[in-house]
Amino acid sequence: MVPSLTTVVNGIEFENPFLLGSGPPGTNAKVIAKSYDLGWGGMVCKTISLDSSKVVNTAPRYGKLRAREDDKVILGFENIELISDRPFATWLDELKQLKQSYPKKVLVASVMEEYRKEPWQEIVRRVQETGVDAFELNLSCPHGMPERKMGMAMGEDPSIVTEVVGWVKEVSKIPVWAKMTPNVGDPTRPAKAAAAAGADCLSTINTILAIIGVDLRTLRPMPTVEGYSVPGGYSGQAVRPIALRHVMEIARALPGVPISGMGGIETGFDAAQFFLLGAHTVQVCTGAMLQGYEIISKMKEELVKVLTDHQMESVRELVGKSLPYFTTHADLVERQRKAKAAKVGTARDAETWKGEIKKETESLSSN
Ligand SMILES: Cc1cc2nc3c(=O)[nH]c(=O)nc-3n(C[C@H](O)[C@H](O)[C@H](O)COP(=O)(O)O)c2cc1C
């Protein structure tokens, strides 16, 4: 039997659990329609606000990290892009049209406003009339918007998260996803604040505040705009381990709240790991930007392969399956003691590190 990729979250039916994450992949109706045609289960549109005239982007606005300068593989990606600069009225028309043309595809509206109740409630009231399936509140963009007390400036403060999610829940007739920032010490604090205010799902992670590098010819930080730069949002493969940790922590802290996991997903095998740590759907942004919308076919095949290999019939069976295997360090030591583990496992530092550091590191690694 071929396993099924369909899944239901917040009562919304997804033909597969792969969504494109908010960003360039969902900048307008034309590209969103293209992604649906290619087989993505859903789309979170580029974040929209009531007054797009305040949004002004720069070029360049991206930076790439490669293992070596001439490498084709891009490990990490930085952006200093703001939210959508397209007019609100255009977005309303396009969201409506998309829902009419693609009633079975999931359309999530990513929205962001200033720290005041009226604009948040206004954007929610007006956007939900288009027929979108859910909202994703961008409480997490780490660059540019915090200068206007938006994005991460809200998401890093649990009391503001509760307040904003509460305002939205007062007027929203559809599920509300809260998108979390990874730029906090304990990701469960803002996540619990969002859940307490009634968030129906938690999306994580947004980008990690970072500096992609310094140009050694010009000695200027990158991405360089007229000789200057600002720290930006880091994404792509390099952030995946951090994203997995955030998903795991939130899933363990809030077992009843679904998670839409993202950060560095480029294959179905990457996605499977997010499900195993508690995600119910996954989102892909940088992977699609670097490799094209077409990666969806391979990603679906790879996820089906994981399910088949483990004789599972649905994605739901993967969700959270690896969560019980996190414990404390003291417990790991105790388990090894009990299992009379291999000598290397319990060796003291003085016996392990004799000077052949590459070999010794290898002997302590699990992959
Ligand atoms: C160029 C770019 C623009 C983005 N714009 C938005 C945005 O408008 N709203 C938002 O919530 N997240 C935005 N993101 C963050 C992504 O949705 C996602 O949370 C993050 O990049 C991690 O996933 P990834 O590694 O698959 O890209 C953007 C990311 C990139 C790379």
Ligand as a Chemical Component Dictionary entry (heavy atoms), coordinates in Angstrom:
data_LIG
# 
_chem_comp.id                   LIG 
_chem_comp.type                 NON-POLYMER 
_chem_comp.pdbx_formal_charge   0 
_chem_comp.three_letter_code    LIG 
# 
loop_
_chem_comp_atom.comp_id 
_chem_comp_atom.atom_id 
_chem_comp_atom.alt_atom_id 
_chem_comp_atom.type_symbol 
_chem_comp_atom.charge 
_chem_comp_atom.model_Cartn_x 
_chem_comp_atom.model_Cartn_y 
_chem_comp_atom.model_Cartn_z 
_chem_comp_atom.pdbx_ordinal 
LIG C1  C1  C 0 14.292 36.178 1.480 1  
LIG C2  C2  C 0 13.419 35.782 2.616 2  
LIG C3  C3  C 0 12.280 36.529 2.923 3  
LIG C4  C4  C 0 11.455 36.155 3.992 4  
LIG N1  N1  N 0 10.328 36.885 4.245 5  
LIG C5  C5  C 0 9.486  36.504 5.256 6  
LIG C6  C6  C 0 8.267  37.183 5.479 7  
LIG O1  O1  O 0 7.893  38.115 4.763 8  
LIG N2  N2  N 0 7.506  36.768 6.512 9  
LIG C7  C7  C 0 7.847  35.723 7.322 10 
LIG O2  O2  O 0 7.101  35.374 8.243 11 
LIG N3  N3  N 0 8.997  35.036 7.097 12 
LIG C8  C8  C 0 9.812  35.414 6.094 13 
LIG N4  N4  N 0 10.962 34.693 5.864 14 
LIG C9  C9  C 0 11.319 33.575 6.760 15 
LIG C10 C10 C 0 10.913 32.211 6.204 16 
LIG O3  O3  O 0 9.514  32.127 6.027 17 
LIG C11 C11 C 0 11.375 31.062 7.137 18 
LIG O4  O4  O 0 10.785 31.258 8.404 19 
LIG C12 C12 C 0 12.889 31.006 7.328 20 
LIG O5  O5  O 0 13.571 31.470 6.191 21 
LIG C13 C13 C 0 13.385 29.592 7.669 22 
LIG O6  O6  O 0 13.011 28.641 6.694 23 
LIG P1  P1  P 0 13.930 28.265 5.403 24 
LIG O7  O7  O 0 15.274 27.860 5.905 25 
LIG O8  O8  O 0 13.159 27.175 4.711 26 
LIG O9  O9  O 0 13.984 29.503 4.577 27 
LIG C14 C14 C 0 11.790 35.041 4.786 28 
LIG C15 C15 C 0 12.931 34.278 4.467 29 
LIG C16 C16 C 0 13.728 34.629 3.406 30 
LIG C17 C17 C 0 14.938 33.801 3.087 31 
# 
loop_
_chem_comp_bond.comp_id 
_chem_comp_bond.atom_id_1 
_chem_comp_bond.atom_id_2 
_chem_comp_bond.value_order 
_chem_comp_bond.pdbx_ordinal 
LIG C1  C2  SING 1  
LIG C2  C3  SING 2  
LIG C2  C16 DOUB 3  
LIG C3  C4  DOUB 4  
LIG C4  N1  SING 5  
LIG C4  C14 SING 6  
LIG N1  C5  DOUB 7  
LIG C5  C6  SING 8  
LIG C5  C8  SING 9  
LIG C6  O1  DOUB 10 
LIG C6  N2  SING 11 
LIG N2  C7  SING 12 
LIG C7  O2  DOUB 13 
LIG C7  N3  SING 14 
LIG N3  C8  DOUB 15 
LIG C8  N4  SING 16 
LIG N4  C9  SING 17 
LIG N4  C14 SING 18 
LIG C9  C10 SING 19 
LIG C10 O3  SING 20 
LIG C10 C11 SING 21 
LIG C11 O4  SING 22 
LIG C11 C12 SING 23 
LIG C12 O5  SING 24 
LIG C12 C13 SING 25 
LIG C13 O6  SING 26 
LIG O6  P1  SING 27 
LIG P1  O7  DOUB 28 
LIG P1  O8  SING 29 
LIG P1  O9  SING 30 
LIG C14 C15 DOUB 31 
LIG C15 C16 SING 32 
LIG C16 C17 SING 33 
# 
